[in-house]
């Protein structure tokens, strides 16, 4: 497959490969749902600012869809590679935006996403100015939300009904969308296995979640659904057996990191820093360099759980002065 290739995974539901390997060295698929009676379409998610020109402009006609039929952007969460494709669609499609409640502020205010997500580990992780600009640009600018999605809501696209399933962990508001009639489960970024190999094969992106218990509960919620096809953003659609296996591996990963950090804590001869823990996670996952936004988040989530279990105590120390 290549960017712009699309295939039907169920009646009126298409998987579209994006150009994200060229943008950020990672695979990314988005999904288009079309209502048979009205012809109205929803994109879940919408990629990055170049996705329309490089992907959708070719993919949509190939599957018989006019860009003007895109009535909704249905977002699983507010990260740049999921919300950033809106500029290319603006003026071409009369779309509205549906987003999970707790991620709405990130979608509507990119500066708030930066404050809350990218810039909250001072001393452990920071992006240089050039990379920061690149990430901010990838969001495509602030995106007003028309429909706020809450757990248990039903998103309606003509005759189609998608249940909103809150699956916190990857973000505070991360949601999956389940269509019982077809068995399609749009899982966004939740089912992360042991990480994501880079498209170039030179490294990996570690799983990212900000609370271990929430992440596992979200995975357990997906496991309990009678889905037939698991449609993740960074892997191709999987049948039920393979999808369940990927969910189980994702849960198993959290136990591995608990054990990894417990061993690191037991061997520490002095204070353990967030960067130390992130390095261990990154080395375990093959992340290069080991300290990244993914490994810092996941390490912090496990350190917080270790603190709740009495294995470590969190403390602040004065900054070193030159």
Rosetta blueprint (number, residue, H / E / L):
1 X L
2 X L
3 X L
4 X L
5 X L
6 X E
7 X E
8 X E
9 X E
10 X E
11 X L
12 X L
13 X E
14 X E
15 X E
16 X E
17 X E
18 X L
19 X L
20 X H
21 X H
22 X H
23 X H
24 X H
25 X L
26 X L
27 X L
28 X L
29 X E
30 X E
31 X E
32 X E
33 X E
34 X E
35 X L
36 X L
37 X L
38 X L
39 X L
40 X L
41 X E
42 X E
43 X E
44 X E
45 X L
46 X L
47 X L
48 X L
49 X L
50 X L
51 X H
52 X H
53 X H
54 X H
55 X H
56 X H
57 X H
58 X H
59 X H
60 X H
61 X H
62 X H
63 X L
64 X L
65 X L
66 X L
67 X H
68 X H
69 X H
70 X E
71 X E
72 X E
73 X E
74 X E
75 X L
76 X L
77 X L
78 X L
79 X L
80 X H
81 X H
82 X H
83 X H
84 X L
85 X L
86 X H
87 X H
88 X H
89 X H
90 X E
91 X L
92 X L
93 X E
94 X L
95 X L
96 X E
97 X E
98 X E
99 X E
100 X E
101 X H
102 X H
103 X H
104 X H
105 X H
106 X H
107 X H
108 X H
109 X L
110 X H
111 X H
112 X H
113 X H
114 X H
115 X H
116 X H
117 X H
118 X H
119 X L
120 X L
121 X L
122 X L
123 X L
124 X L
125 X L
126 X L
127 X L
128 X L
129 X H
130 X H
131 X H
132 X H
133 X H
134 X H
135 X H
136 X H
137 X H
138 X H
139 X L
140 X L
141 X L
142 X L
143 X L
144 X L
145 X L
146 X L
147 X E
148 X E
149 X E
150 X L
151 X L
152 X L
153 X L
154 X E
155 X E
156 X E
157 X E
158 X L
159 X L
160 X E
161 X E
162 X E
163 X E
164 X E
165 X E
166 X E
167 X L
168 X L
169 X L
170 X L
171 X L
172 X L
173 X L
174 X L
175 X E
176 X E
177 X E
178 X E
179 X E
180 X L
181 X L
182 X L
183 X L
184 X E
185 X E
186 X E
187 X E
188 X E
189 X L
190 X L
191 X L
192 X L
193 X L
194 X L
195 X L
196 X E
197 X E
198 X L
199 X L
200 X L
201 X L
202 X L
203 X L
204 X E
205 X E
206 X L
207 X L
208 X L
209 X L
210 X L
211 X L
212 X H
213 X H
214 X H
215 X H
216 X H
217 X H
218 X H
219 X H
220 X H
221 X H
222 X H
223 X H
224 X H
225 X L
226 X L
227 X L
228 X L
229 X E
230 X E
231 X E
232 X E
233 X L
234 X L
235 X L
236 X L
237 X L
238 X E
239 X E
240 X H
241 X H
242 X H
243 X H
244 X H
245 X H
246 X H
247 X H
248 X H
249 X H
250 X H
251 X H
252 X H
253 X H
254 X H
255 X H
256 X H
257 X H
258 X H
259 X H
260 X H
261 X H
262 X H
263 X H
264 X H
265 X H
266 X H
267 X H
268 X L
269 X L
270 X L
271 X L
272 X L
273 X L
274 X H
275 X H
276 X H
277 X H
278 X H
279 X H
280 X H
281 X H
282 X H
283 X H
284 X H
285 X H
286 X L
287 X L
288 X L
289 X L
290 X L
291 X L
292 X L
293 X H
294 X H
295 X H
296 X H
297 X H
298 X H
299 X H
300 X H
301 X H
302 X H
303 X H
304 X H
305 X H
306 X H
307 X H
308 X H
309 X L
310 X L
311 X L
312 X L
313 X L
314 X L
315 X L
316 X L
317 X L
318 X L
319 X L
320 X L
321 X L
322 X L
